[in-house]
């Protein structure tokens, strides 16, 4: 599955890599058909209509490869292409077992039932949307209220008119809901009128800044429950239990049936309370990367443990706290700087809607650079923001440069695409 609004070049690359027999498109029939004629001129149109749920089908080839038959025998359900936040996207082979495990277990931990009405605005071409929300809702017998794109006005309208009981989103979505509510004078006092049945909110797909969590909870009068995972784990690894909300941005405990290890730089497990690289094993871990044995071997060991590449620590209750990605670690003047810590400090400023922090190589060192999207109407400048950060962050953690942007580049899931910021 491919998100409908990704760039033509990305569609072409994924199509070439996956070598599909049939292409089914569900949006603008003429535009999609013309796109596939350009990127794959040999394709044959089998079906096309101008309106309706199914817009068109094009045949790319008639032969079924033995490789495809073997993957079917191994239970592969889908190829989910990663968003490429740390490199070139890869085709993640997820099995029926991977998807159903996440759907059944995470749904149960959220107490989802047939009485729920779930608001689905996340793209089902992304693993968070399809397994943790779409399939999980169907598994529980819940009703899905589907939106084709996120818009704060439409979201509040659906809450009010559809009787939404559960909503899933990325942090950026909850930040924009809170900002829209501020502009419109909407507050928790409007709860009985605008979201009378809403009983849970879950955030995932990107790190949850404490400031965004606080703003959302103040608005809705409900805890914003956090979760964590990655495409390669179908996606959920940890989540905060519905009946055990936390007052911090921990991603909660691992799903039942999962094993975790925290590995230090020496390749050994770290001591309790220390930061280590998270390795996980369980029924939701992918089969591997499609046609990429080298990349698979780099993250999956012979014991079946997946190296997430994320640096985490465990608290005394066994909750996981994500410190940052090992590949995103910034070493400034010999000191380790984890971007999520800096991003959390920046997000505490009331005029910051979204932010992202990356490292910038200069003269054998790395500088901390912050990219900031302000709330509507804000005139926040770099000097004011630096003054705000001074009492919160040690000098080496504070940004050497702050870049304000009208909108940060994001993936369909809402995750900020930091690799695009490196060229800004």
ROTI-334777 format. One record per residue: residue in three letters; chain; x, y negated, z of N, C-alpha, C in turn. Coordinates in steps of 0.1 Angstrom, whole numbers. Layout:
BEGIN
ALA A X Y Z X Y Z X Y Z .
...
END
This chain:
BEGIN
UNK A 8 12 0 0 0 0 9 -12 0 .
UNK A 4 -22 -8 12 -35 -9 2 -46 -7 .
UNK A 7 -56 1 -1 -68 4 -4 -76 -9 .
UNK A -16 -80 -10 -21 -86 -23 -14 -99 -26 .
UNK A -8 -106 -17 -3 -119 -19 13 -120 -19 .
UNK A 19 -108 -20 34 -109 -20 38 -113 -34 .
UNK A 51 -117 -35 56 -122 -48 56 -111 -59 .
UNK A 55 -116 -71 56 -106 -82 68 -98 -83 .
UNK A 80 -104 -79 92 -97 -79 92 -86 -69 .
UNK A 86 -88 -57 85 -78 -47 77 -66 -52 .
UNK A 65 -69 -58 57 -59 -63 64 -50 -74 .
UNK A 72 -57 -82 79 -50 -92 90 -41 -86 .
UNK A 97 -45 -76 107 -37 -70 101 -25 -63 .
UNK A 90 -27 -56 83 -16 -49 78 -6 -59 .
UNK A 72 -11 -69 67 -2 -80 78 6 -86 .
UNK A 89 0 -89 100 7 -95 106 18 -85 .
UNK A 106 14 -72 112 23 -62 103 35 -59 .
UNK A 90 32 -58 80 43 -54 76 52 -66 .
UNK A 77 46 -78 74 54 -90 60 60 -90 .
UNK A 49 52 -89 36 57 -87 30 63 -99 .
UNK A 21 72 -98 13 78 -109 2 69 -113 .
UNK A -5 64 -102 -17 55 -105 -15 42 -96 .
UNK A -19 31 -101 -19 18 -94 -34 14 -93 .
UNK A -39 12 -80 -52 8 -78 -52 -6 -72 .
UNK A -59 -16 -78 -59 -29 -73 -73 -34 -70 .
UNK A -74 -41 -59 -87 -45 -53 -91 -59 -54 .
UNK A -82 -67 -60 -85 -82 -60 -87 -86 -75 .
UNK A -84 -98 -78 -86 -104 -91 -82 -94 -102 .
UNK A -91 -89 -110 -88 -78 -119 -79 -82 -130 .
UNK A -82 -94 -137 -74 -98 -148 -60 -101 -143 .
UNK A -58 -108 -132 -45 -112 -127 -37 -100 -124 .
UNK A -43 -90 -117 -36 -78 -113 -32 -70 -126 .
UNK A -41 -68 -135 -38 -61 -147 -27 -67 -155 .
UNK A -27 -80 -156 -17 -87 -163 -3 -86 -156 .
UNK A -4 -86 -143 9 -84 -135 15 -71 -138 .
UNK A 7 -60 -138 13 -47 -140 17 -45 -155 .
UNK A 10 -52 -164 15 -51 -178 28 -58 -179 .
UNK A 31 -68 -171 44 -75 -172 55 -66 -166 .
UNK A 52 -61 -154 63 -54 -147 64 -39 -151 .
UNK A 53 -34 -158 54 -20 -162 45 -19 -175 .
UNK A 51 -24 -186 43 -25 -199 38 -12 -204 .
UNK A 44 -1 -199 39 12 -204 26 17 -197 .
UNK A 22 10 -187 10 15 -179 -2 14 -188 .
UNK A -12 23 -185 -24 25 -193 -36 21 -184 .
UNK A -45 12 -188 -56 8 -180 -67 19 -182 .
UNK A -71 25 -170 -81 35 -170 -95 29 -166 .
UNK A -95 18 -158 -107 13 -153 -105 -2 -150 .
UNK A -115 -10 -153 -114 -24 -149 -127 -31 -149 .
UNK A -130 -39 -138 -142 -47 -137 -139 -60 -132 .
UNK A -148 -70 -134 -145 -84 -130 -149 -86 -116 .
UNK A -157 -78 -110 -161 -81 -96 -164 -67 -89 .
UNK A -164 -67 -76 -167 -55 -69 -156 -50 -60 .
UNK A -158 -40 -52 -148 -36 -43 -136 -30 -50 .
UNK A -138 -23 -61 -127 -17 -68 -126 -25 -81 .
UNK A -114 -31 -83 -112 -40 -95 -106 -32 -107 .
UNK A -97 -23 -104 -90 -17 -116 -81 -6 -112 .
UNK A -78 3 -122 -68 14 -120 -60 14 -133 .
UNK A -47 15 -131 -38 17 -142 -30 29 -140 .
UNK A -28 37 -150 -20 50 -150 -5 47 -154 .
UNK A 4 50 -145 18 48 -148 25 60 -155 .
UNK A 20 72 -151 26 84 -156 16 95 -154 .
UNK A 17 106 -161 8 117 -160 14 129 -153 .
UNK A 27 130 -152 34 141 -146 35 140 -131 .
UNK A 32 151 -124 34 151 -109 48 157 -106 .
UNK A 57 149 -100 70 154 -97 70 163 -85 .
UNK A 80 173 -85 81 182 -74 84 175 -61 .
UNK A 91 164 -62 94 156 -50 80 152 -43 .
UNK A 71 148 -51 58 144 -46 51 155 -39 .
UNK A 51 167 -46 45 179 -40 51 182 -26 .
UNK A 64 181 -26 71 185 -13 68 175 -2 .
UNK A 67 162 -5 63 153 5 48 155 10 .
UNK A 40 159 1 26 163 5 26 175 14 .
UNK A 34 185 11 35 197 20 41 193 34 .
UNK A 49 183 34 55 179 47 45 169 55 .
UNK A 34 167 49 24 159 56 25 144 55 .
UNK A 33 139 45 34 124 44 21 118 39 .
UNK A 17 108 47 4 102 45 5 89 36 .
UNK A 16 81 38 17 69 31 32 64 31 .
UNK A 35 55 22 47 48 22 44 34 26 .
UNK A 50 29 37 48 15 41 62 8 39 .
UNK A 62 -2 31 74 -9 28 76 -20 39 .
UNK A 88 -20 45 91 -29 55 92 -43 50 .
UNK A 90 -53 58 89 -67 54 103 -73 51 .
UNK A 113 -66 54 127 -71 51 132 -82 59 .
UNK A 128 -83 72 133 -94 80 147 -93 83 .
UNK A 153 -81 82 168 -79 85 175 -74 73 .
UNK A 169 -73 61 175 -67 49 165 -64 39 .
UNK A 170 -56 29 161 -52 18 150 -43 23 .
UNK A 137 -45 19 126 -36 23 129 -22 19 .
UNK A 124 -12 28 126 2 25 112 9 27 .
UNK A 111 20 19 98 27 20 98 37 31 .
UNK A 90 34 41 90 42 54 79 53 51 .
UNK A 84 66 52 75 77 51 68 81 64 .
UNK A 55 78 65 47 80 77 37 92 74 .
UNK A 37 101 84 29 113 82 15 111 88 .
UNK A 6 121 85 -8 121 91 -6 121 106 .
UNK A 3 129 111 5 130 125 10 117 131 .
UNK A 19 110 125 23 97 130 12 88 132 .
UNK A 3 86 121 -7 77 121 -18 80 132 .
UNK A -22 93 132 -33 97 141 -29 96 155 .
UNK A -16 99 158 -11 98 172 -13 84 177 .
UNK A -8 74 169 -9 60 173 -24 56 174 .
UNK A -32 60 165 -46 56 165 -53 61 177 .
UNK A -51 74 180 -58 81 191 -53 76 205 .
UNK A -40 75 207 -34 72 220 -36 57 223 .
UNK A -32 49 213 -33 34 216 -47 30 218 .
UNK A -56 36 210 -71 33 211 -76 36 225 .
UNK A -72 48 230 -76 53 243 -71 44 254 .
UNK A -58 39 253 -52 30 263 -59 16 263 .
UNK A -66 13 252 -73 1 252 -88 2 255 .
UNK A -92 15 259 -106 18 263 -115 15 251 .
UNK A -111 17 239 -120 14 228 -131 25 227 .
UNK A -143 21 224 -155 30 223 -163 26 211 .
UNK A -174 34 209 -183 31 198 -191 18 201 .
UNK A -191 13 213 -198 0 216 -190 -12 212 .
UNK A -177 -10 208 -169 -22 204 -171 -27 190 .
UNK A -169 -40 189 -169 -46 176 -155 -53 175 .
UNK A -147 -47 166 -133 -51 165 -131 -61 153 .
UNK A -124 -72 156 -122 -82 145 -108 -79 139 .
UNK A -109 -75 126 -97 -71 118 -94 -82 108 .
UNK A -83 -90 111 -78 -99 101 -64 -96 97 .
UNK A -58 -87 104 -44 -82 100 -45 -74 87 .
UNK A -35 -76 78 -36 -68 66 -34 -53 68 .
UNK A -43 -45 62 -41 -31 64 -30 -25 55 .
UNK A -24 -34 47 -11 -29 40 1 -30 50 .
UNK A -2 -35 62 9 -35 72 5 -24 83 .
UNK A 15 -18 88 13 -6 97 5 -10 110 .
UNK A 7 -22 115 -1 -26 127 -16 -26 123 .
UNK A -19 -32 112 -33 -33 108 -40 -20 105 .
UNK A -32 -11 98 -39 1 94 -40 12 105 .
UNK A -29 14 113 -30 25 122 -35 21 136 .
UNK A -29 10 141 -33 5 155 -46 -2 156 .
UNK A -51 -6 144 -64 -13 144 -74 -6 136 .
UNK A -72 -5 123 -82 1 114 -85 16 117 .
UNK A -75 25 117 -77 39 120 -81 41 134 .
UNK A -75 33 144 -78 34 158 -93 31 160 .
UNK A -98 21 154 -112 17 155 -121 28 150 .
UNK A -118 33 138 -126 44 132 -126 56 141 .
UNK A -114 59 147 -113 71 155 -121 70 168 .
UNK A -123 58 173 -131 55 185 -146 53 181 .
UNK A -149 52 168 -163 50 164 -167 36 165 .
UNK A -157 27 167 -160 12 168 -164 6 154 .
UNK A -171 -5 155 -174 -12 143 -163 -22 140 .
UNK A -160 -23 127 -149 -32 122 -156 -44 116 .
UNK A -152 -56 120 -156 -69 113 -143 -73 106 .
UNK A -144 -73 93 -131 -75 85 -131 -89 79 .
UNK A -120 -96 81 -118 -109 75 -107 -108 64 .
UNK A -109 -114 53 -99 -113 42 -86 -121 45 .
UNK A -87 -131 54 -76 -140 57 -79 -147 70 .
UNK A -68 -151 77 -70 -158 90 -73 -172 88 .
UNK A -83 -177 95 -86 -191 96 -93 -193 109 .
UNK A -88 -203 117 -93 -205 131 -108 -207 131 .
UNK A -113 -216 122 -127 -219 121 -136 -206 119 .
UNK A -132 -198 109 -139 -186 106 -138 -176 118 .
UNK A -127 -176 124 -125 -166 135 -134 -170 147 .
UNK A -135 -182 151 -144 -186 162 -159 -184 158 .
UNK A -162 -186 145 -175 -184 140 -179 -169 141 .
UNK A -169 -160 138 -172 -146 139 -173 -142 153 .
UNK A -165 -147 162 -167 -144 176 -181 -147 181 .
UNK A -186 -159 177 -199 -164 181 -211 -156 175 .
UNK A -210 -153 162 -221 -147 155 -221 -132 154 .
UNK A -209 -126 155 -208 -112 153 -207 -104 166 .
UNK A -205 -111 177 -204 -104 190 -191 -96 191 .
UNK A -180 -102 187 -167 -95 187 -163 -92 201 .
UNK A -159 -79 203 -155 -75 217 -139 -73 218 .
UNK A -133 -72 206 -118 -70 207 -112 -76 195 .
UNK A -100 -82 197 -93 -89 186 -78 -86 187 .
UNK A -72 -83 176 -58 -80 175 -51 -91 166 .
UNK A -39 -95 169 -33 -105 161 -18 -106 164 .
UNK A -11 -114 156 3 -117 159 3 -130 167 .
UNK A 14 -133 174 15 -145 183 11 -158 175 .
UNK A 15 -159 163 12 -171 155 -3 -174 154 .
UNK A -10 -163 153 -25 -164 152 -31 -170 164 .
UNK A -26 -164 176 -31 -170 189 -27 -184 191 .
UNK A -15 -187 187 -10 -201 188 -19 -211 180 .
UNK A -23 -207 168 -31 -215 159 -45 -216 164 .
UNK A -50 -205 171 -64 -206 177 -64 -216 188 .
UNK A -53 -216 196 -52 -225 208 -51 -239 203 .
UNK A -43 -241 192 -41 -255 187 -54 -260 181 .
UNK A -62 -252 174 -74 -256 168 -84 -259 179 .
UNK A -84 -251 190 -93 -254 201 -90 -267 207 .
UNK A -77 -270 209 -73 -283 215 -79 -295 206 .
UNK A -77 -293 193 -82 -304 184 -97 -306 185 .
UNK A -104 -295 186 -119 -295 186 -125 -297 200 .
UNK A -117 -297 210 -123 -298 223 -129 -286 228 .
UNK A -125 -274 223 -130 -261 227 -122 -256 239 .
UNK A -129 -251 250 -122 -246 261 -128 -234 267 .
UNK A -123 -229 278 -129 -217 284 -143 -219 288 .
UNK A -147 -232 290 -161 -235 294 -171 -231 283 .
UNK A -166 -229 271 -174 -225 259 -175 -210 258 .
UNK A -169 -203 267 -168 -188 266 -182 -181 263 .
UNK A -192 -185 272 -205 -178 270 -212 -181 257 .
UNK A -208 -193 251 -214 -196 238 -207 -191 226 .
UNK A -193 -191 227 -185 -188 215 -180 -174 215 .
UNK A -177 -168 226 -171 -155 226 -177 -147 238 .
UNK A -190 -145 238 -197 -139 250 -193 -124 252 .
UNK A -189 -117 242 -187 -103 243 -172 -99 243 .
UNK A -163 -109 240 -149 -106 239 -144 -101 252 .
UNK A -138 -89 252 -133 -83 264 -118 -80 264 .
UNK A -111 -80 252 -97 -78 252 -91 -85 240 .
UNK A -78 -89 241 -70 -95 231 -57 -88 231 .
UNK A -52 -84 220 -38 -78 219 -30 -85 209 .
UNK A -17 -87 213 -7 -93 204 4 -83 201 .
UNK A 8 -84 188 19 -75 184 25 -80 171 .
UNK A 35 -73 166 40 -77 153 52 -86 154 .
UNK A 54 -93 165 64 -103 167 65 -106 182 .
UNK A 77 -111 187 78 -114 201 68 -124 205 .
UNK A 62 -122 217 52 -130 223 58 -140 232 .
UNK A 59 -153 228 64 -163 237 55 -165 249 .
UNK A 61 -167 261 52 -169 273 43 -181 271 .
UNK A 48 -191 264 40 -203 263 27 -200 255 .
UNK A 28 -192 244 17 -189 236 7 -180 244 .
UNK A 13 -171 252 5 -162 260 -4 -171 270 .
UNK A 3 -180 276 -4 -189 286 -15 -197 279 .
UNK A -12 -203 268 -22 -211 261 -34 -203 257 .
UNK A -32 -191 252 -43 -182 247 -51 -178 259 .
UNK A -45 -174 270 -52 -170 282 -60 -181 289 .
UNK A -54 -193 289 -62 -204 294 -74 -207 286 .
UNK A -73 -206 273 -84 -209 264 -95 -198 265 .
UNK A -91 -185 264 -101 -175 264 -106 -169 277 .
UNK A -98 -172 288 -101 -167 301 -99 -152 302 .
UNK A -90 -147 294 -87 -132 293 -72 -131 292 .
UNK A -67 -119 297 -52 -117 295 -49 -114 281 .
UNK A -38 -119 276 -34 -116 262 -24 -104 264 .
UNK A -28 -92 260 -20 -80 263 -10 -78 251 .
UNK A 2 -74 255 12 -74 245 15 -59 241 .
UNK A 21 -58 229 25 -45 224 38 -46 216 .
UNK A 44 -35 213 57 -35 206 58 -23 198 .
UNK A 64 -24 186 67 -13 178 74 -17 165 .
UNK A 74 -8 156 81 -12 143 75 -2 132 .
UNK A 76 -6 120 70 2 109 75 17 110 .
UNK A 87 19 114 93 32 115 87 41 126 .
UNK A 79 35 135 73 42 146 58 42 145 .
UNK A 53 38 134 39 39 130 28 31 136 .
UNK A 29 19 143 41 12 147 43 13 162 .
UNK A 33 17 170 34 14 184 43 23 192 .
UNK A 52 16 200 61 23 209 57 21 223 .
UNK A 54 8 226 49 4 240 37 -5 239 .
UNK A 29 -5 249 18 -14 250 14 -16 264 .
UNK A 9 -28 267 4 -31 281 -10 -24 281 .
UNK A -13 -17 292 -25 -10 293 -37 -20 296 .
UNK A -48 -17 290 -60 -26 291 -63 -29 306 .
UNK A -62 -19 314 -66 -20 328 -55 -24 337 .
UNK A -43 -27 331 -31 -31 339 -25 -43 333 .
UNK A -32 -54 332 -26 -66 326 -14 -71 334 .
UNK A -4 -77 326 8 -82 333 9 -98 331 .
UNK A 15 -104 341 16 -119 341 29 -123 334 .
UNK A 36 -114 327 48 -118 319 46 -113 305 .
UNK A 56 -115 297 56 -111 283 62 -97 280 .
UNK A 62 -89 290 67 -75 288 57 -68 278 .
UNK A 63 -58 271 55 -51 261 49 -38 268 .
UNK A 50 -37 281 44 -26 288 52 -13 287 .
UNK A 46 -2 290 53 11 291 51 18 278 .
UNK A 61 28 275 60 36 263 47 44 263 .
UNK A 42 47 251 30 55 249 32 69 256 .
UNK A 22 75 262 24 89 267 29 98 256 .
UNK A 38 107 259 44 116 249 56 111 242 .
UNK A 60 98 245 72 93 239 84 93 249 .
UNK A 96 95 244 108 95 252 116 83 247 .
UNK A 123 76 257 131 65 254 145 66 260 .
UNK A 155 60 254 168 59 259 173 45 257 .
UNK A 181 39 266 187 26 265 202 29 264 .
UNK A 208 26 252 222 29 249 230 17 249 .
UNK A 242 18 256 251 6 257 261 7 245 .
UNK A 270 -3 245 280 -4 234 289 8 234 .
UNK A 291 15 245 299 26 246 293 39 242 .
UNK A 280 38 237 273 50 233 266 58 244 .
UNK A 267 53 256 261 60 268 249 52 273 .
UNK A 241 59 280 229 53 286 233 43 297 .
UNK A 226 31 297 230 20 306 224 23 320 .
UNK A 229 16 329 224 17 343 211 11 344 .
UNK A 202 15 354 189 8 356 190 -7 357 .
UNK A 181 -14 350 181 -28 350 190 -35 340 .
UNK A 199 -27 334 208 -33 324 202 -33 310 .
UNK A 207 -42 301 202 -43 288 209 -32 279 .
UNK A 201 -25 271 207 -15 262 199 -15 249 .
UNK A 204 -8 239 197 -7 226 187 4 227 .
UNK A 175 2 223 164 11 225 164 22 215 .
UNK A 164 35 219 162 47 210 150 54 215 .
UNK A 142 58 206 129 65 209 127 77 201 .
UNK A 119 87 208 115 99 201 101 102 204 .
UNK A 93 107 195 79 110 197 72 113 185 .
UNK A 59 117 186 51 121 174 48 110 164 .
UNK A 52 98 167 49 87 158 61 83 150 .
UNK A 73 89 152 85 85 145 85 90 131 .
UNK A 88 81 122 87 84 107 95 97 103 .
UNK A 91 101 91 98 112 84 112 108 79 .
UNK A 113 95 75 125 90 70 122 79 60 .
UNK A 132 74 54 131 64 43 130 71 30 .
UNK A 121 67 22 119 74 8 131 71 -1 .
UNK A 137 82 -5 148 82 -15 160 74 -9 .
UNK A 162 75 4 173 67 10 178 75 22 .
UNK A 186 86 19 191 95 30 201 87 38 .
UNK A 209 78 32 219 71 40 213 62 50 .
UNK A 202 55 46 196 46 56 189 54 66 .
UNK A 183 65 63 176 74 73 186 79 83 .
UNK A 198 84 78 208 89 88 213 78 97 .
UNK A 212 65 92 218 54 101 209 51 113 .
UNK A 196 55 112 187 52 123 181 64 130 .
UNK A 181 76 123 175 88 129 187 98 132 .
UNK A 188 102 145 199 112 147 194 126 147 .
UNK A 202 136 148 198 150 147 188 154 158 .
UNK A 188 147 169 178 150 179 165 144 177 .
UNK A 163 136 166 151 130 163 148 117 170 .
UNK A 159 111 176 158 98 182 159 87 171 .
UNK A 150 77 172 151 66 163 157 54 170 .
UNK A 168 48 163 174 37 168 167 24 164 .
UNK A 160 18 173 151 6 169 160 -6 165 .
UNK A 172 -7 171 180 -19 168 176 -30 178 .
UNK A 167 -28 187 163 -38 196 170 -36 210 .
UNK A 173 -48 216 179 -48 229 169 -50 239 .
UNK A 167 -41 249 157 -42 259 162 -38 273 .
UNK A 154 -41 283 157 -37 297 144 -32 303 .
UNK A 145 -23 313 134 -18 320 133 -25 334 .
UNK A 120 -28 338 119 -33 351 116 -22 361 .
UNK A 114 -25 373 112 -14 383 99 -6 381 .
UNK A 89 -12 374 77 -5 371 77 3 358 .
UNK A 89 3 352 90 10 339 85 3 327 .
UNK A 82 -10 329 78 -18 317 90 -23 309 .
UNK A 89 -23 296 100 -27 287 99 -42 284 .
UNK A 111 -48 285 112 -62 282 122 -63 270 .
UNK A 117 -68 259 125 -70 247 134 -82 248 .
UNK A 147 -80 248 156 -92 249 159 -98 235 .
UNK A 160 -89 225 163 -94 212 168 -82 203 .
UNK A 170 -85 190 175 -75 181 190 -76 181 .
UNK A 196 -64 181 211 -63 181 217 -71 169 .
UNK A 210 -70 158 215 -76 146 213 -92 146 .
UNK A 204 -96 155 202 -111 156 210 -117 167 .
UNK A 217 -109 175 225 -115 186 234 -126 180 .
UNK A 235 -137 187 243 -148 183 255 -149 194 .
UNK A 267 -149 189 278 -150 198 284 -164 196 .
UNK A 281 -173 205 285 -187 205 296 -190 215 .
UNK A 308 -193 210 320 -195 218 322 -184 228 .
UNK A 320 -172 224 323 -160 232 311 -156 241 .
UNK A 300 -164 241 289 -161 249 278 -155 241 .
UNK A 271 -145 246 259 -138 240 247 -147 241 .
UNK A 240 -150 230 228 -157 230 217 -149 223 .
UNK A 206 -145 230 195 -138 225 184 -147 220 .
UNK A 181 -148 207 172 -157 202 158 -158 209 .
UNK A 152 -147 214 139 -148 220 139 -156 233 .
UNK A 150 -157 240 151 -165 252 151 -180 248 .
UNK A 158 -183 238 158 -197 233 144 -201 227 .
UNK A 139 -192 220 125 -194 214 115 -196 224 .
UNK A 116 -188 235 106 -190 246 107 -204 252 .
UNK A 119 -209 254 121 -222 260 116 -233 251 .
UNK A 118 -232 238 113 -242 229 98 -242 228 .
UNK A 92 -230 229 78 -229 227 70 -234 239 .
UNK A 77 -236 250 71 -242 262 67 -257 260 .
UNK A 73 -263 250 70 -277 248 56 -277 241 .
UNK A 47 -286 247 33 -285 242 31 -289 227 .
UNK A 41 -296 221 40 -300 207 46 -290 197 .
UNK A 50 -278 203 56 -268 194 46 -257 191 .
UNK A 43 -255 179 33 -244 175 41 -231 173 .
UNK A 51 -231 165 59 -219 162 74 -223 162 .
UNK A 83 -214 165 97 -216 163 104 -203 160 .
UNK A 116 -205 155 125 -193 152 140 -198 154 .
UNK A 148 -189 160 162 -193 162 171 -183 155 .
UNK A 181 -187 148 190 -179 142 205 -184 144 .
UNK A 214 -176 140 228 -180 142 233 -185 128 .
UNK A 242 -195 129 248 -201 117 263 -201 119 .
UNK A 270 -194 110 284 -192 110 292 -205 106 .
UNK A 300 -210 115 308 -222 112 322 -220 118 .
UNK A 332 -221 110 346 -221 114 349 -210 125 .
UNK A 346 -198 122 349 -187 130 340 -186 143 .
UNK A 330 -194 143 321 -194 155 306 -192 150 .
UNK A 297 -191 159 283 -191 155 275 -202 163 .
UNK A 268 -210 156 260 -220 162 246 -216 163 .
UNK A 239 -221 173 225 -217 175 216 -228 168 .
UNK A 208 -223 158 200 -232 150 185 -229 152 .
UNK A 177 -239 155 163 -237 158 155 -243 147 .
UNK A 145 -235 142 135 -240 132 122 -242 139 .
UNK A 115 -253 138 104 -256 146 92 -261 137 .
UNK A 80 -256 140 68 -260 134 60 -267 145 .
UNK A 57 -280 143 50 -288 153 35 -286 152 .
UNK A 28 -288 163 13 -288 163 9 -300 154 .
UNK A -4 -299 149 -9 -309 140 -9 -323 147 .
UNK A -4 -333 139 -4 -346 144 8 -350 153 .
UNK A 17 -340 156 28 -343 165 39 -351 158 .
UNK A 46 -360 166 58 -367 161 70 -363 168 .
UNK A 70 -351 174 81 -346 182 94 -347 174 .
UNK A 105 -352 180 118 -353 173 128 -344 180 .
UNK A 140 -343 173 150 -334 179 156 -339 192 .
UNK A 157 -352 193 163 -358 206 154 -355 218 .
UNK A 141 -356 216 131 -354 226 131 -339 230 .
UNK A 131 -330 220 131 -316 223 144 -312 230 .
UNK A 155 -317 226 168 -314 232 167 -318 247 .
UNK A 162 -329 250 161 -334 264 152 -324 272 .
UNK A 141 -319 265 132 -310 272 139 -297 275 .
UNK A 148 -292 266 155 -280 268 167 -280 278 .
UNK A 172 -292 280 184 -293 288 183 -287 302 .
UNK A 172 -289 309 172 -283 322 168 -268 322 .
UNK A 164 -263 310 160 -249 309 170 -239 304 .
UNK A 180 -244 296 190 -236 290 204 -240 293 .
UNK A 213 -231 296 227 -234 297 232 -240 284 .
UNK A 242 -248 284 246 -256 273 249 -247 260 .
UNK A 255 -235 262 259 -227 250 246 -221 244 .
UNK A 235 -221 251 223 -215 245 214 -225 238 .
UNK A 217 -238 240 209 -249 234 212 -250 219 .
UNK A 202 -253 211 205 -254 196 215 -265 193 .
UNK A 224 -261 184 233 -271 178 226 -280 168 .
UNK A 216 -274 163 208 -281 152 193 -277 153 .
UNK A 184 -287 152 170 -284 152 164 -289 138 .
UNK A 158 -280 131 152 -283 118 136 -282 120 .
UNK A 130 -293 116 115 -293 117 110 -289 103 .
UNK A 100 -280 103 94 -276 90 78 -277 91 .
UNK A 72 -279 80 58 -280 79 52 -266 83 .
UNK A 58 -256 78 53 -242 81 65 -233 80 .
UNK A 67 -224 90 77 -214 89 73 -203 80 .
UNK A 83 -197 72 80 -186 63 76 -173 71 .
UNK A 65 -167 68 60 -156 75 57 -144 66 .
UNK A 58 -132 71 53 -120 64 38 -119 65 .
UNK A 32 -110 57 17 -108 58 13 -105 72 .
UNK A 21 -99 80 18 -96 94 19 -108 103 .
UNK A 24 -119 98 26 -131 107 40 -132 113 .
UNK A 48 -122 111 62 -122 116 70 -132 108 .
UNK A 78 -141 115 86 -151 109 98 -144 101 .
UNK A 99 -147 89 110 -141 81 123 -149 82 .
UNK A 131 -145 92 143 -153 95 153 -153 84 .
UNK A 153 -142 76 163 -142 66 161 -154 55 .
UNK A 149 -158 54 146 -169 45 151 -183 51 .
UNK A 152 -183 64 156 -196 70 171 -198 69 .
UNK A 178 -187 66 193 -189 65 197 -197 53 .
UNK A 187 -198 43 190 -205 31 184 -219 31 .
UNK A 178 -223 43 171 -236 44 181 -247 49 .
END
